[in-house]
Amino acid sequence: MTQSKTLDLLLDNKACYAAMQAHDVRFDGRFFCGVSSTGIYCRPVCRVKVPKEENCTFFTSAAAAEAAGYRPCLRCRPELAPGLAPVDSVTRLARSAAMIIMEDCMTTRKVAELAIILGITDRHLRRVFFAEYGVTPTQYLQTHRLLLAKSLLTDTQITVTDVAMTAGFGSIRRFNDLFKKHYHLTPNKLRNKSRNRMESDDEITLSIGYRPPYAWNNIISFLASRAISGVESVIGDTYRRTVVIKKGETNYYGWISVANQPKKNALSLTLSVTLLPVLSQVLARIKYLFDVNCCPDKVYEKLVTMNELASDICIPGIRVPGCFDPFEMAVRAVLGQQVTVKAASTLTARLVNAVGRKISTPYQELTRSFPQPNEICALEGPIENQLGPLGITGARARSILALATALMTGSITLSYSADPSLEMEKLLKLPGFGPWTVQYIAMRALGWPDAFPHTDYGVKKALLDRPPQDILTLSQAWSPWRSYATILLWNFLPRMLNEQKERCCAD
């Protein structure tokens, strides 16, 4: 028996098979089922006839299933399965590596460089990665590239050559060979089997799966109230924004549009073809922004006790809004210190109009990209003189410049793959970065599910102005999901204030 099979047998086969029989969406992405009679592996939500139990082998990842010789199901499409939430500190290192792999398909670095980024040796990276996923980083990367290519072949009309390059393959020949070896189909044959939608030459549309329930109205309302004029918009229930992503020495500009498909338990992502060279980064950032890797049942199970404070504070399917651009979000957090959400939006829009680059999009409300760290650092003269006329105080201007400089030099990393505790310590040393700002950035830019800005005005009001230490003590019962608890309290506050107002009027 191979080491990989030994690892995968640690799964409870009876429980996995029961989940397969129930097509339970709560297990989607948690395991995959290889069927020996067909040589195919599926998600537990696959709607095909459930195979015989003796023909099933269960795997912890799609990569492990493919390493065992199985090819992906064309119906349930394993590449659309949601990922795993990066909560467990024991496995965080391996998952950080996986996030970096998924974000850029490793087109700009090697596995040895990945180990250096994580501050560990090659050998240790391979050891922790295998312990978590049952495959080597190289095998995981190969599966990720193949699944991304499969999604592009199935859902878009871009050429096979462009598919290969976008997915990170160095040559079309290698792509064809690996695709045929793993899937027993050529890329062209798979495309012929697929029913492609018609699409513009200027855009493509892909799906990103999530685990239901999903409180879409809550997250879209949060983003709408904080949308940066010129950069973001929310019209109806669709989120749109401009995009600038650096790859190597090149900046790629474009736009994205995201809508919910509740019947499919998926988000629909449309993006400009100018972003194809950075598609992996776009997909990763959308997953972070909309928190699609969340396990909503686990969050609700832990936080439902909040309803003892007041009815319906905790609702099923809540998500923590992440961010698409960590620098953008952090700058907005600095500008939002001790001012209203509306005032912060106004200041941020002024910064965009003054420093952001003009960009062409099909949407008249999207006209500029958010300034990048190097553009802030390139401003001539004292930063106070540049940003002061916009209404930004000198202290906040210096905070923004300090953050931009730290990101440029690499002394601070704002990413879901970074160590939150380490980066939070570094942020606290920057001028103007206090506990509230750092907790807020950890929640939205570092993907830390247990961040809790206990001094936040909205949190204090929702908890009836309890003393800060009492709020911290109370919050311990919500760990490790206090970021979600924060969002729930913010959502609850307007309703609480309205109820108080109605009672006053009634009196």
Buried (B, 14 or more C-beta within 10 A) or exposed (E): EEEBBEBBEEBEBEEBBBBBEEBBBBBBBBBBBBBBEBEBBBBBBBEEEBBEEEEBBBBBBBBBBBBBEBBBBBEBBBBBBBBBBBBEEEBBBBBBBBBBBBBBBBBEEEBEEBBEBBEBEBEEBBEBBBEBBBBBBBBBBBBBBBBBBBBBBBBBBBEBEBBBBBBBBEEBEEBBEBBEEBBEBBBEBBBEEBEEEEBEEEBBBBBBBBBBBBBBEBBBBBBBEBBBBBBBBBEEEBBBBBBBBEBEEEBBBBBBBBBBBEEEBBBBBBBBBBBBBBBBBBBBBBBBBBBBBBBBBBBBEBBEEBEEBBEEBBBEBBBBBBBBBBBBBBBBBBBBBEEEEEEBBBBBBBBBBBBBBEBEBEEEEBBBBBBBBEBBBEBEEEBBEBBBEBEBBEEBBBBBBBBBBBBBEEEBBBBBBBBBEEBBEBBEEBEBBEEBBBBBBBBBBBBBBBBBBBBBEBBBBBBEEBEEEEBBEBBEEBEBBBBBBBBBBBBBBEEBEEEEEEEEEEE
